[in-house]
Amino acid sequence: MCGIVAYIGPKDATPFLLEGLARLEYRGYDSAGVAVTGRTGGLKVRKVKGRVADLAAVVPARFKGTTGIGHTRWATHGVPSDANAHPHLDDAERIAVVHNGIIENADELRARLTEEGAVFRSETDTEVLAHLISAHATEGVELEEAVRAALGKVVGTYGIAVLDAEQPDRIVVARNGSPIVLGIGEKEMFAASDVSALVRYTRQVVHLEDGELATVRADGFRTFTEDARTTHRQPSTVDWDIDSYDTGGYEHFLLKEIHEQPGSVERTLSGRLDERFATAHLGGLNLDARELREIRRVKILGCGSAYYAGEMGAQLIEELSRIPAHSEPASEFRYRNPVIEADTLYVAVSQSGETYDTLAAVQEIKRKGGRVLGVVNTVGSAIARECDGGIYLHAGPEVSVASTKAFTSTVVAFALLALHFGRIHDLSPADGRRIVAGLRALPDQIREILAQSDGIAELAAEYAESEGMMFIGRVRGYPVAREGAQKLKEISYVHAEAYPASELKHGPLALISPELPTVALVPDDELLDKNLTTLGEIKARSGRVVAVAHRRPEAKLADHCILVPKSEPELDPLLLNIPLQLLAYHAAVALKRDVDRPRNLAKSVTVE
């Protein structure tokens, strides 16, 4: 989940490295560093604890080289410090390595290398790689051979870029569980852990597969496996625009991405709604109607917000298609020796398409003969390539660590999948038309909610100093409550819990007090009266209530109310979630949090 960049070509590498790291800072931001070399050899290295801006401040004007690598870190081994920042070097300061992932046998390798005379300067597992590669980089050995030999002794996950001061005409990169993307320029080459670092310079990219390495030179690249077999990778075109990585006048990327949701939902829906047959076109599933009718259960796997989106998706699938559906954290699924059933469809959810726990779950299902679909935002990502078919979100890139537009587009994708399943099973044409109309109306309804941002900001400021918040909802509303609590926790650092409203009286009601306000989801549906009863129970215990509702409850039941437009009952959760995003954002701003880069977190979790 750290960020890697690399450049080789005729130009000075340093400006690209610093800019690329700034674009990747959402992947890790506790320390940063760069290393460059040139035709005359020798390494120049700068690294600091802190942000990329802190690194840029200490890089001198004469820090130049035509070959370079850089890194922005999210700590796994060792506290954030100058010494633990990447790149890491061997004793001779000839080999420089940047690394994402975790080397599981690092302690064993460190002990062996220490016995052989290596001197370690950091607490990281990555430094082991620098010394290990150096041990194999004897006279006459090509850098790629030294890297390949070193990786043969490594157990764990990695995305790496390696520089050799004595072979400055190349960079060697490798991938196993952590993404590496090559960028093809005009007589220059780039590499990064995410295409966001590359889109200003090239749209032609190559994604490495797990177990694959590449030698990158200014005039091209060669890919090969760990056992030295040549592979053939064809470039693909990235369709994301550089403007997506600019705040566009908004104070934060998160606010920009919240306000981009009408457009991202339109892109997710584009070309997929079939008015004639009241269904959804999803050709990427690679499943015909007969195969879909044979599915008896749907299991959805994701982590964090993707898991909560999966819970909303499971609800949609059950309601519209009457197929049993369930969402589970991918991080738990892969460790419990799950039973893989032939008539179960597994769906893997990931914004980045690189989430390691989810990817490992997909691989376990595939190994046992299961069928997996992917719901991902990033074209060409590892999960997208691993799955049998799926749905691309086309939400556009997210830069802020907290997911908003990708979350919403994921739920829209599940609504399309549920509609598609439902029409193949027993959903009537009339109900199909109802859902199609509801989906078409979503972008404008989201715009209506976003227009309330200033009012929600005032409300958030009033509640931001609370000791915590309770989020409650029933049935369709419960996953929305969970996602709302997640957002508040991750960007404002305010403790938040989510409970089914029906469960409040079975224990959590003991927490209710004036100091612990409750955010209650109160849609105008078949459970409205029961939800209003729950509000009464909270108010009877002097609890404060913020209702997110289609119509304002009685004043005695809610202190404040955020009104949202009514959709179809199955689609209401999509709209109920939008005010919770704004509430979390404005609370974080009121508390002066680092909204786009919350502490201890990173965007794409590519380690266990």
C-alpha positions, 0 to 999 in steps of 0.5 A: 500500500506504499507508493513506488515510482521509477524513471529511465530516459534522457531527462532528469528523473528527479522532477518526475519522481517527486511529482509521481510520489505526490500523486501516490501519497494517498497510498502511504505518507509517513516517509518518502525518499528518492535515489538517482544515478546517471551514466557516470554511476554512483548513487544519490539518495535523499529520504525523510520522515514526513510527507513528499513536500518535506522530501522535496524541501531537502532535495538539492538543485544538483540532485540529478540523474537520468535513472531513478526510483522513489517511494512514499511509505505506509509503515509495516516494519519499523516506526516512521523515521529517516532510517526506515524510509525507502530507498534502502541500500546495500553496504557498498551503496551500490544497490537501491531498492524500493518495496511495497509488501511484506517479506515474511522470512525477513528475520531469517534472511537478516540473521543469515546476512548479518553472519555473512557481514552485512550491516543493517541500518534500519528496522525494515524488511525491505533492507534485507532485499538490498543486501540479498541482491547485492550478495548475488550481484557479483562481477559480470552478473546482470542486475536482473539475474541478481534480483531473480536469484534474490527473490528465489530466497524470499517468502512474502509479497512484494512490488519492487524497483531496483537500481544498480549504480554500476548498471545505470542503463536499466531498472529491474522491477518485480511483482508478487501480490503488490501491483507494478505498472510500466509506462511506455514513453517516447525513448523513456520508460516509467514504472509505478505502483499505480497509474495515477503517477503515469497518466500525465506522461503516458497512456500506454501501460503494461500491468505485471502479473504475480511472479513476473519481473521486467527489465526496463530501459529507456528504449523499451522493456523485457518481461520474464518469470522468476525461472527466467522464461520470457513473457509477452505483455501487450500495452493497454490504454489508460482512459483516466484523465490527468484532471482527475488528480487535481482538486478542481477548486474543491478544498479536498479531494474527498469533497470533490469526489463526493460531488462527482457522484452524479457523474460517476453514477451516470458512467456506471449506468451508461449503456447498461439499462435496457428499457425494452426488456426492463433489465440490465445489459451486463455482457462482461459477466460472461454468463448466459441466461441458462448459467445464471438460472443455475445459480442458487446462492451469491457470496460477496467478498470485500474489505472495509467499505467494499464489504459494506457495499457488498452487504447492500448488494446482497440485500438488492440481489435477494429482494429483486431476484429471490436468490439467497445472497450474503456478504462477508469480509474477504480477509476472514473468508480466506482463512476459514477453509470455506466450502466452495459450492458449484452452484454459488456465484462468488463476487469480489469487490475492490475499488483498486482491484489490488486489495490483497485479502480480496485477491487471495480470496479470489485465488482460493475460490478459483483453486477450488473450482469456483466461479468468481465475478469482479466488481472493480473500478480499475481496468486491468487490475489484478482482481479484474484479470483473475476473475471469470468476468465482472462489472467495471464501475467506471467511477473514475479515480479516487485520490482521497483515502476514504471511498465515496464515489466508488462505494456509490458506484459499486452499489449501483453496479449491484443494483444492475446485477440484481435487476439482471438476475431478477428479470431472468428469474421472477421479477416482473416487467413492471417491477423491472421498469420501476427499477430502471426508472429509479436508477435513471433518476439517481444522478439528479436525486444525488445532486439534490442532496449535495445541494444541502452540503452547507446545512449539513456542515452546520449540523456536523460542526454542532456534533463534531465534539461528541464523545462518539456517535451511534448509527442505526438502521433496519434491514436495508438501512443497516449496511448504510449505518455501518458505512456511515459509522466507518466514514466518520471513524476513518476521517474524523477519528470520532468513535462510531458504532453501527447497530440494527435499530431493532437490536438497540434495546438488546444492549446498546441502549445502555450507551444512550445519553446526551453525550452520545448522539444517534444518527438514525436512518428513517426511510418512508418504507414498510418499517417506518412505524417501527423506526419511529418507535426506536426514536422514541426509545432514544429520546425517552433516555435523553439521547439526541437524534439526527434523522436521515429521512424522506419526511420529517419526524415529529419534533419530539422524536428528532433534534435534527433531520436531513431530508433525502428524495424518495427513490424505489424502496430497494434503491433508497439506501443509495441516497440515504448514504450520501448525507452520511458522507457529507456529515463525516466530511464536514465533521472532519473539517470542523475538527481540523483533520487531514481529510484526504490522508487520515492517520494510520490508513492508506488507500489500497491495502496490498498487504495482509 
